[in-house]
Amino acid sequence: MTKENDLTELQMKVAFQEQALEALDDVLTRQQDRVERLEKRLAQLQDQYEAVLDRLSDTTSVEEAPPHY
């Protein structure tokens, strides 16, 4: 191989690696966005779950039989 061929091959490899890095960066960015959305949704669901538990504990205490039964 000549130096010119070696240089051309190295340039092609660098170009391919740059393209691959950009693609990986895009995937990573989308995954991070999705993780953030899922974390936010999880927090909302936890809040809803706790609200349901609070309502259930409120109705349970009201509907319990008096101690003399």
Phi, psi and omega in degrees: 000145177269167178298326179295318178294319178298316179296317179297319179295318179295320178297320179294319179296317179297317179299317179297317180294321177297318179295317179296318179296319178297318179296317179295321178297319178298316179296315180297320179296315178296320179295319179296318177300317180294319178300317180296319177295319180294321177296319179295317180294321178299318179297320178297316180294323177296319177297317179296318179298315179295324178295319178295317178298319178298316179296320179295320180291327177293315181287328179293318182292329179285324186269359180292148178288146176301157185297337183280358178274000000 
